[in-house]
Amino acid sequence: MNKKLFRGAILETVLLKLIDETGNRGMHGYAVLAEVYKKYGVRLGPSTLYPELKRLETQGLISSSWESALGKARRKYRITWKGQNLLREYFAELRTVIPVGVNWHVQKPLELD
């Protein structure tokens, strides 16, 4: 997959979708990295992920809060109503461009960093 293509709207959509799937539990950065690789075969680096999360938060598409678990503080990200609405719009637009039932396969992991 083209790295430049993945970093644009596709990355934004992937991140919003993963965070949305967690509901109110939220998701910390390392979990996002792991899920992107598990579901899409793409290895994101922290220098790609965290600026994108900050941008999504600045736009009001996600929110974050510090939470402590086992004595370790982590920032958890949750999707906002604005992010959910944008995600719905993206998927509605994608359905008009990409036929339903298209299988997405990644032949080898893509490294972004």
Backbone bond lengths (Angstrom), bond angles and torsions (degrees), N, CA, C in turn:
res aa  C-N    CA-C-N  psi(-1)  N-CA   C-N-CA  omega(-1)  CA-C   N-CA-C  phi
1 M - - - 1.447 - - 1.525 108.54 -
2 N 1.295 116.29 141.12 1.453 122.69 179.70 1.530 109.90 -67.54
3 K 1.330 116.18 122.90 1.474 120.47 -177.22 1.525 111.90 -60.92
4 K 1.323 116.53 -40.17 1.468 120.47 -179.03 1.531 110.12 -63.33
5 L 1.306 116.63 -42.04 1.463 121.24 178.31 1.521 111.07 -63.37
6 F 1.336 116.22 -44.40 1.461 119.18 -178.06 1.516 112.09 -65.60
7 R 1.310 118.78 -30.75 1.461 121.37 -177.35 1.522 113.12 -73.99
8 G 1.279 119.71 -15.06 1.455 121.36 -177.46 1.514 113.06 -85.83
9 A 1.303 114.61 -126.49 1.463 121.11 -176.89 1.516 112.27 -63.56
10 I 1.323 117.37 -29.12 1.464 119.20 -179.84 1.523 110.60 -65.34
11 L 1.330 116.83 -46.59 1.465 119.93 179.15 1.517 110.62 -61.82
12 E 1.318 117.09 -43.44 1.462 120.46 178.66 1.528 110.65 -58.49
13 T 1.319 116.54 -45.57 1.461 121.26 -179.63 1.525 111.41 -64.80
14 V 1.327 117.03 -43.63 1.463 121.54 179.45 1.524 110.38 -60.49
15 L 1.334 116.68 -46.79 1.468 120.06 -178.69 1.520 111.24 -64.52
16 L 1.319 117.03 -45.24 1.463 119.77 179.02 1.533 110.95 -61.55
17 K 1.327 117.26 -41.22 1.462 120.99 -179.21 1.526 110.94 -65.46
18 L 1.322 117.84 -45.52 1.468 120.65 179.76 1.522 111.32 -62.22
19 I 1.315 116.47 -44.78 1.464 120.41 -179.21 1.525 110.03 -67.61
20 D 1.322 117.07 -37.92 1.462 121.09 177.97 1.525 111.35 -62.20
21 E 1.317 117.07 -37.56 1.468 121.26 -178.54 1.526 112.83 -63.95
22 T 1.319 118.15 -19.21 1.469 120.53 -178.84 1.519 112.24 -84.35
23 G 1.317 117.44 -9.98 1.462 120.47 -178.61 1.514 110.80 61.10
24 N 1.319 116.94 -137.15 1.461 121.82 -178.44 1.524 113.51 -77.15
25 R 1.339 117.28 -12.21 1.470 119.68 179.45 1.520 111.75 -64.57
26 G 1.323 116.71 -35.86 1.449 120.63 -177.38 1.514 111.23 77.51
27 M 1.315 115.25 177.21 1.459 120.95 -175.93 1.515 108.70 -148.17
28 H 1.327 117.06 132.78 1.465 119.47 177.76 1.529 109.27 -89.72
29 G 1.319 115.68 164.20 1.456 121.92 -172.56 1.512 115.23 -54.77
30 Y 1.334 117.48 -46.16 1.461 119.46 -178.77 1.527 110.77 -62.37
31 A 1.315 117.20 -38.15 1.466 120.80 177.90 1.527 110.62 -64.53
32 V 1.330 116.67 -36.54 1.465 120.36 177.22 1.531 109.28 -62.79
33 L 1.337 116.45 -47.10 1.472 120.41 179.04 1.532 110.94 -56.33
34 A 1.327 116.14 -46.22 1.457 121.24 -178.15 1.529 111.47 -64.98
35 E 1.315 117.88 -42.31 1.474 121.62 -178.37 1.526 111.86 -69.26
36 V 1.322 117.65 -37.47 1.466 120.09 177.96 1.528 109.02 -61.20
37 Y 1.321 116.03 -43.19 1.469 118.77 179.00 1.529 111.15 -67.86
38 K 1.322 116.56 -44.69 1.468 121.13 -177.91 1.528 111.71 -61.99
39 K 1.328 117.03 -45.23 1.465 120.56 -174.43 1.523 114.05 -86.28
40 Y 1.347 117.18 -30.91 1.466 119.81 -171.90 1.531 113.85 -121.36
41 G 1.339 117.12 -7.19 1.457 119.60 179.26 1.512 113.91 71.60
42 V 1.320 116.73 21.21 1.467 121.88 -178.14 1.524 108.73 -113.05
43 R 1.307 115.88 126.00 1.472 120.65 176.98 1.522 108.84 -93.26
44 L 1.314 115.61 107.76 1.462 120.84 174.69 1.518 108.17 -89.48
45 G 1.296 116.18 145.23 1.452 120.24 172.83 1.514 109.67 -99.24
46 P 1.314 117.20 162.46 1.468 120.21 178.71 1.527 113.14 -57.90
47 S 1.332 117.01 -32.77 1.469 119.50 -178.85 1.525 112.12 -72.20
48 T 1.316 117.80 -14.69 1.462 122.07 172.96 1.524 110.10 -92.72
49 L 1.329 116.51 -45.08 1.459 121.65 -173.46 1.523 113.97 -68.45
50 Y 1.320 117.42 -55.45 1.467 119.40 -170.01 1.537 114.28 -65.39
51 P 1.334 119.95 -38.58 1.474 117.65 173.36 1.530 112.48 -62.86
52 E 1.338 116.07 -35.66 1.469 119.04 178.75 1.527 110.88 -67.97
53 L 1.336 117.76 -41.54 1.466 120.50 176.32 1.521 110.59 -61.76
54 K 1.321 117.32 -41.10 1.470 121.32 178.95 1.531 110.11 -62.95
55 R 1.336 116.48 -41.94 1.466 120.72 179.16 1.529 110.74 -63.52
56 L 1.333 116.59 -43.32 1.473 120.33 178.30 1.521 110.72 -63.01
57 E 1.329 116.45 -37.63 1.468 120.10 178.93 1.529 110.76 -69.22
58 T 1.311 116.73 -41.88 1.473 121.11 178.83 1.527 110.64 -61.09
59 Q 1.329 116.75 -34.87 1.465 121.27 179.21 1.529 112.87 -80.51
60 G 1.329 116.41 -4.16 1.462 120.09 179.05 1.518 114.08 80.53
61 L 1.340 117.28 15.28 1.460 120.77 -178.48 1.524 112.16 -85.92
62 I 1.332 116.68 -25.80 1.461 122.75 173.98 1.522 108.06 -136.37
63 S 1.316 115.70 162.58 1.467 121.16 173.30 1.519 106.68 -126.83
64 S 1.318 115.99 163.00 1.458 118.69 178.64 1.516 109.98 -139.91
65 S 1.322 114.78 157.29 1.460 120.91 175.90 1.524 107.90 -151.41
66 W 1.320 115.30 150.61 1.457 120.26 177.58 1.512 108.81 -84.82
67 E 1.331 115.62 132.01 1.453 121.39 177.92 1.515 108.48 -133.14
68 S 1.305 115.61 149.12 1.456 120.60 -178.82 1.520 110.00 -111.85
69 A 1.327 115.22 131.67 1.458 121.40 176.67 1.526 107.68 -137.70
70 L 1.309 115.46 125.26 1.465 121.17 -178.89 1.524 111.77 54.73
71 G 1.321 115.59 39.35 1.452 121.13 177.22 1.519 114.75 76.15
72 K 1.328 118.24 6.84 1.455 122.02 -178.44 1.531 109.21 -116.27
73 A 1.321 116.02 124.27 1.465 120.67 179.76 1.526 109.67 -83.60
74 R 1.315 115.79 132.92 1.460 121.64 177.45 1.514 108.68 -136.58
75 R 1.318 114.61 146.05 1.456 120.00 175.04 1.519 107.89 -87.79
76 K 1.335 115.53 124.21 1.463 120.40 178.35 1.522 108.89 -105.51
77 Y 1.316 114.53 138.83 1.457 122.11 -177.87 1.521 109.70 -109.01
78 R 1.334 115.58 137.75 1.464 122.63 177.88 1.520 108.70 -133.34
79 I 1.315 115.53 145.42 1.456 119.15 179.35 1.530 109.73 -77.49
80 T 1.311 116.78 146.15 1.468 122.41 177.35 1.532 108.59 -97.21
81 W 1.324 116.55 171.21 1.471 119.74 177.26 1.524 109.69 -61.34
82 K 1.335 116.91 -36.09 1.467 120.90 178.38 1.534 110.02 -63.33
83 G 1.329 117.04 -41.36 1.457 121.66 177.81 1.519 111.72 -65.97
84 Q 1.330 116.78 -39.74 1.466 120.69 178.28 1.530 110.70 -64.34
85 N 1.326 116.77 -41.31 1.466 120.50 178.86 1.526 111.08 -63.88
86 L 1.332 116.70 -43.49 1.458 120.54 178.95 1.525 110.53 -63.70
87 L 1.316 116.97 -40.94 1.462 121.66 178.60 1.524 110.59 -60.73
88 R 1.319 117.20 -43.70 1.471 120.77 177.10 1.527 110.64 -61.08
89 E 1.330 116.80 -41.78 1.468 120.61 178.82 1.522 110.69 -62.82
90 Y 1.342 116.96 -44.36 1.464 120.84 179.19 1.522 111.18 -58.68
91 F 1.330 116.78 -47.17 1.461 119.43 -177.90 1.523 111.46 -67.70
92 A 1.307 117.85 -34.84 1.463 120.34 176.51 1.527 110.05 -63.95
93 E 1.327 117.11 -42.07 1.463 121.13 178.27 1.527 111.23 -67.15
94 L 1.331 116.52 -41.39 1.468 119.96 -179.67 1.524 111.74 -62.69
95 R 1.324 117.27 -36.67 1.467 120.47 -179.91 1.529 111.67 -62.21
96 T 1.325 116.60 -28.11 1.464 118.65 179.11 1.525 111.96 -79.71
97 V 1.327 116.82 -21.14 1.458 121.30 -177.24 1.524 112.30 -99.06
98 I 1.330 116.53 -39.32 1.461 121.79 -175.22 1.522 108.87 -111.06
99 P 1.325 116.73 124.55 1.471 119.04 179.42 1.528 111.73 -59.89
100 V 1.315 116.13 142.16 1.461 121.59 176.15 1.521 107.90 -63.95
101 G 1.317 116.35 141.35 1.453 120.00 178.60 1.518 113.84 95.71
102 V 1.333 117.33 -2.41 1.456 119.24 176.73 1.513 108.11 -67.80
103 N 1.314 116.66 129.11 1.461 121.19 178.14 1.520 108.98 -90.37
104 W 1.313 115.16 130.35 1.455 121.09 178.89 1.517 108.24 -98.89
105 H 1.307 116.55 119.76 1.464 121.35 -179.92 1.520 108.91 -126.82
106 V 1.305 115.67 136.92 1.457 121.41 174.93 1.519 106.04 -111.26
107 Q 1.313 116.47 120.50 1.461 120.88 -177.16 1.517 112.58 -70.16
108 K 1.327 117.45 -42.76 1.459 120.56 178.32 1.518 108.02 -140.32
109 P 1.326 117.22 153.74 1.462 120.06 179.71 1.515 112.16 -60.31
110 L 1.307 116.07 142.03 1.456 122.96 177.34 1.507 107.58 -104.02
111 E 1.322 117.52 131.24 1.457 122.08 -179.01 1.524 108.84 -104.70
112 L 1.316 116.93 124.06 1.458 122.41 177.28 1.502 109.64 -118.79
113 D 1.274 116.65 118.00 1.462 121.18 175.92 1.491 111.77 -175.22
